[in-house]
Amino acid sequence: MKIQSFLHKKFNTISLRISAIAGITTFIIVLLIIVYSCYTIRNQEIEAARENALAFAKDYAMTLKAELEVPLDVSRGLAHQLSSIKDPNANASLTREDVNAMFKTLVYKNPSFLGVYTVWEPNAFDGKDHLYKNTPGHDSTGRFITYWVRSEGKIVNIPAIGYDSEKDGHWYHIPKTTMKEAVLDPFLYNVEGKDILMASMVVPVIHDDKFYGMTGIDVQVDFIQKMVDQKGYHDQQGKITIISNDGTIVATSGREDLLGKHVKSVFPRDYEIQLKEIDKSNYSIRDGIFKLYTPIYFGSTSAPWQICLTIPLEILTASANMEMLNLMVMGAFFLIGSVFIVVFSLKRVLKPIAEITQMADIVSTGDLQYKKVSATTNEIIFLNNAFEKVINSQIHITEVCSSIAAGDYG
């Protein structure tokens, strides 16, 4: 009741009530405008960040693609060249010795190549497996499985191993079963006492839709970690992570110790969704972190890798937050200014009413000398005239009463 009484006293004037209504209405309108504007600005900033991040990721993917497609192109070229020996119209006369010499030279001239190899189906190369039993680059049956690899500072020729097992020889069975080239998921490989991350570029040797064998090139992919560390995202404030098709970490900003490990080491909460969508471009915002990923395809392979960018959302929206703060400050000034203008205007408009009220108080004391107040609106002019008529009528009544009292009225 006390509060009600206080409010009644405080807002018991037209000017205050209208000012309060106008102020509250203006406040609500300004608040709605600010909220909508902030929402729009923030969404626009996030969309711009998404577009910029996607453009950055695609540019980065093209750079990485160009680097890794060099050995893939070489492997493809070798496969095409070797397939010519199965084409009777090609007049190709490559021997196993020619292939070994060519592969050794390739490894020697390309420091990034750790190994170059070809594995053929039994007796598929030249029908002379029986002549090469247990010779370098062959197994006990003479099957052509030559592998030229760097070892202890030298380039040596050894027979490939694991090709007869789908688990250990996936590098052979993938091109055999898919009849397509592939960039295999990288793994740690010990070279001269040091673990390095290695990936294989494998291509099937095909003629007339028949699989005869495959070629492969093993390359060191540690250089990708150097790329990631040197060319960071968003002025090094964001992180870049490259993962292969099976989720193996190829590179991640500032964490060389995670190379070769599974992506769940970096993204333990949502790595499953990330791998499920490895062939898609998408983004998410979770726990204040903006995350975008997009696929990287190599050659005509069908198992892409992925580049993932992460950055705290507050960094991306810093300029938007500043704009929103400025907008709120401007809104506050606008609100205060609007209320001031309303109050000032009301005082001017309602001033004649206050003057008429004062005149009524004077008349109530018996002083019938009425002085018109200045009026600028029709309503005040009508009120002025009506009050003047009331005063004149009161004066006339007073005069009549005085005449009667004096005995002069007749």
SVG drawing of the C-alpha trace seen along z (x, -y; Angstrom):
<svg xmlns="http://www.w3.org/2000/svg" viewBox="-38 -51 112 123">
<polyline fill="none" stroke="black" stroke-width="0.4" points="0.0,0.0 2.8,-2.4 4.5,-1.8 1.1,-2.3 0.6,-5.5 4.1,-6.7 3.6,-5.9 0.2,-7.6 1.7,-10.8 4.8,-10.8 2.9,-10.1 -0.3,-12.1 0.4,-14.6 -0.3,-14.4 3.2,-15.3 4.8,-12.7 2.4,-10.0 2.8,-10.8 6.6,-11.0 6.6,-7.6 4.5,-6.0 6.7,-7.6 9.9,-6.7 8.9,-3.0 7.7,-2.8 10.9,-4.3 12.9,-2.0 11.1,1.1 11.5,0.0 15.2,-0.9 15.8,2.4 14.2,4.4 16.2,2.6 19.4,3.2 18.7,6.9 17.8,7.5 20.8,5.5 23.2,7.4 21.7,10.7 22.1,9.7 25.6,8.4 26.7,11.5 25.2,13.9 26.8,11.9 30.1,12.0 29.9,15.8 28.8,16.3 31.7,14.1 34.1,16.1 32.7,19.3 33.2,18.1 36.7,16.9 37.6,20.1 36.3,22.2 38.3,20.1 41.4,20.5 40.9,24.2 40.3,24.8 43.4,22.7 45.4,24.7 44.0,27.9 45.1,27.0 48.6,26.3 48.8,29.7 47.1,31.4 49.8,30.0 52.6,31.3 51.2,34.8 50.0,35.2 53.6,35.0 54.5,38.5 51.0,39.7 51.5,38.4 54.8,40.2 53.3,43.4 50.5,43.1 53.0,42.5 54.9,45.6 51.7,47.7 50.8,46.4 54.3,47.1 54.4,50.6 50.9,51.4 52.3,50.8 54.2,54.1 50.8,55.9 49.7,54.0 50.8,56.0 50.4,52.8 52.7,50.7 55.9,52.6 57.2,52.0 60.2,54.1 60.8,53.3 62.6,56.0 62.7,56.4 66.2,55.1 65.0,52.0 62.3,51.4 64.8,51.9 67.2,49.4 64.4,46.9 63.1,47.2 66.5,46.8 67.1,43.6 63.7,42.3 64.6,42.7 68.0,41.2 66.8,38.1 63.8,37.5 65.0,37.0 61.3,36.9 60.8,40.4 61.5,43.0 60.8,45.9 59.4,46.9 58.0,50.3 55.9,52.5 54.2,55.8 52.8,58.0 50.4,60.9 52.2,64.3 53.8,64.7 52.0,61.6 55.0,59.4 56.7,61.4 55.8,65.0 59.4,65.7 58.9,65.9 60.7,69.3 63.9,67.6 64.0,65.2 63.3,67.4 64.9,65.9 66.7,63.2 66.7,59.5 63.2,58.0 61.5,61.4 60.1,64.1 60.8,67.9 58.4,68.3 60.1,65.6 57.2,63.2 58.1,59.7 57.8,57.7 60.7,55.2 61.0,52.4 63.7,49.8 64.0,48.1 66.4,45.8 68.1,47.6 71.1,46.5 72.0,43.8 71.9,46.2 69.3,47.1 68.7,50.9 66.5,53.3 64.4,55.7 61.4,57.8 58.1,56.2 56.4,58.0 52.8,58.4 51.2,58.3 49.6,61.7 47.7,60.5 44.7,58.1 45.5,56.7 49.2,56.1 49.1,55.7 46.3,53.2 48.6,51.1 48.4,53.9 44.8,55.1 43.2,51.6 44.3,50.9 43.6,54.5 40.0,54.6 39.0,51.0 41.0,50.8 41.6,47.2 44.5,45.2 44.7,44.3 46.6,42.2 46.9,44.5 46.6,43.4 50.0,42.5 51.8,44.4 55.0,44.0 58.0,45.6 61.5,45.9 64.2,44.6 67.8,44.7 66.5,44.8 64.0,42.0 60.2,42.3 58.8,40.4 55.3,40.2 55.0,41.9 52.2,42.2 51.9,44.4 50.7,43.4 49.5,46.6 48.1,47.0 46.9,50.2 48.6,51.5 45.6,52.2 45.2,53.2 41.9,54.1 40.2,53.9 42.4,56.6 44.6,56.1 48.2,57.1 49.9,55.4 50.5,52.0 53.0,49.3 53.6,47.4 55.7,44.5 56.3,44.0 56.8,40.4 57.7,38.6 54.8,36.3 56.4,34.6 56.7,31.5 52.9,31.0 53.5,30.4 56.1,27.7 53.5,26.1 50.9,26.0 53.3,24.5 54.6,21.9 51.4,20.8 48.9,20.7 45.2,19.8 44.0,16.3 47.4,14.9 48.3,18.1 45.3,17.6 43.5,20.6 44.7,24.2 45.0,26.3 44.6,30.1 45.1,32.4 43.8,35.9 43.8,38.9 40.7,40.9 40.9,43.3 41.4,40.4 45.2,40.5 46.6,37.2 48.9,36.0 49.6,32.6 48.2,30.3 49.3,26.9 52.0,26.9 51.6,30.6 54.1,32.6 53.9,35.2 50.4,36.2 51.6,37.2 50.4,40.7 47.8,40.8 44.1,40.9 42.0,37.7 40.2,38.4 43.4,37.2 42.5,33.7 38.7,33.8 37.6,36.5 34.0,35.4 33.0,35.1 35.6,37.0 33.0,39.6 30.8,37.0 33.9,35.4 35.0,38.8 31.5,39.6 31.4,36.3 35.0,36.5 33.8,36.1 31.8,33.0 32.4,29.3 30.7,28.3 31.2,26.1 30.0,26.1 30.1,23.9 30.5,25.7 31.7,24.7 32.8,21.3 34.9,22.9 34.3,22.3 35.2,25.4 35.2,25.9 36.4,28.8 36.5,29.6 37.8,32.6 41.0,32.9 40.9,35.1 44.0,36.3 43.9,37.2 41.0,39.6 41.1,41.1 37.8,41.7 39.1,41.6 39.7,38.0 41.8,36.5 40.5,33.6 41.6,30.2 40.1,28.8 40.3,25.3 39.4,24.4 39.5,21.0 37.8,19.5 34.6,17.8 35.3,14.7 38.3,14.0 36.2,14.3 33.4,12.1 35.7,9.5 34.9,6.8 31.1,7.7 31.2,7.5 32.8,4.0 30.1,3.0 27.4,4.3 28.9,2.4 29.0,-0.8 25.4,-0.1 24.3,0.3 26.0,-3.0 24.4,-4.8 21.1,-3.3 21.5,-4.5 22.2,-8.0 19.3,-7.9 17.0,-6.7 18.1,-9.4 17.9,-12.1 14.4,-10.9 13.1,-11.0 14.6,-14.4 12.9,-15.7 9.6,-14.2 9.7,-15.7 10.8,-19.1 8.1,-19.1 5.4,-18.1 6.3,-20.9 6.0,-23.4 2.7,-21.9 1.2,-21.6 2.5,-24.9 -0.7,-26.8 -2.8,-24.2 -0.6,-24.9 -1.2,-28.6 -4.9,-28.1 -4.8,-26.0 -3.1,-28.8 -5.7,-31.3 -8.4,-29.0 -6.8,-29.0 -6.8,-32.8 -10.4,-33.0 -11.3,-30.6 -10.2,-33.3 -12.7,-35.8 -10.3,-37.6 -12.2,-37.6 -9.6,-39.4 -8.8,-36.8 -5.8,-37.2 -5.7,-34.9 -2.8,-32.6 -0.8,-32.3 -2.0,-29.3 -0.4,-27.5 -2.9,-24.7 -6.6,-24.6 -7.3,-22.6 -5.7,-25.2 -7.5,-28.0 -10.9,-26.3 -10.0,-25.7 -9.0,-29.4 -12.2,-30.7 -14.4,-28.3 -12.7,-29.4 -13.1,-33.0 -16.8,-32.4 -17.1,-30.9 -15.3,-33.9 -17.6,-36.4 -20.6,-34.4 -19.4,-34.5 -18.8,-38.3 -22.3,-38.8 -23.8,-36.7 -21.8,-38.6 -23.0,-41.9 -26.7,-40.8 -26.3,-39.6 -24.8,-43.0 -27.7,-44.9 -30.3,-42.8 -28.6,-43.4 -28.6,-47.1 -32.3,-47.1 -31.3,-48.3 -32.1,-45.2 -35.3,-45.4"/>
</svg>
